[in-house]
Amino acid sequence: MIRRYSGGGVLCLVLMFLCVSANADVKMDEKSQVKFAGMLGKMMNLFGGKAAKEGIVTTVAVKGDRRMTVSDNTGEIVDLNEEKKYEFDLKKKTYKVITFEQIRKEIEEARQKAEKEAAKSKDKDKAPEMEIEFDVKETGQTKTIIGYDCHQVIMTIRVHEKGKTMEEAGGLLLTADMWMAPEVTAGKEVADFERRFREKVHGTDDAQMLQAMAIYPGMDQALSKMHSQSADLKGTAIQTIMTMENVPSKQLAQQQKQEQQQESSGG
């Protein structure tokens, strides 16, 4: 069970937060946003609420085995040594403690659910072999974000049935609009902590992502491709707006168009 605290407990957490922030080995600000087009929009709540809808600035500080992230009136502290994550709300003066074991259990339950969903899908129709198209381009646009001089890079990934175009068979379209600054040393330290955290909680899978991947085939391949290609980019992504869209096949798109026309005509 997740334990909730208030009052004096919050004070202790705030002191811990101040200690991590004041003595941090590295500290940086970043901005991220996730958008889902079409049916994927219904899954926005899986990826952070306000962060997904509007995009928020997050301050990240790392001190040894502790990482603190703060945005607006909420934040979290991850302690790798204690194997605990503290999520706090300064406005409500509350926080909750989640152990890594609880996170592992949640991921395992989601994995099992995803495997069952995938098995059902295979029973209905053999999954086709998928093909990934990748494109990255520098737009030449520049602007200052959170004090960093950035340039824009747009990464586009298309996942669709092999031997067919996305227009014919449909598929998943992922676009990452990234604003890159010259290499920020803190970015490497933060990324290293994230890697250690993921390894501690058993692999790199996220429970909610596993459920999403079961619903939308190709999402895991698209995200994997995006992460691997992002690592090859020069500099540090200060702001990232990621858009996912489930593109219908030509046949399904025509069917949806006919249904919309019937609805608009009242028939």
Buried (B, 14 or more C-beta within 10 A) or exposed (E): EEEEBEEEBBEEBBEBBEBBBEEBEBBBBBBBBBBBEEEBEEBBEBBBEEBBBEBBBBBBBBBEBBBBBBBEEBBBBBBBEBBBBBBBBBEEBBBBBBBBEBBBEBBBEBBEBBEEBBEEBEEEEEEEEBBBBBEBEEEEEEEEBBEBEBBBBBBBBBBBBEEBBBEEBBBBBBBBBBBBBEEBEBBEBBEEBBEEBEEBBBEEBBBBBBBBBBBBBBBBBBBEBBEEBBEEEEBBBBBBBBBBBBBBBBEEEEEEEEEEEEEEEEE
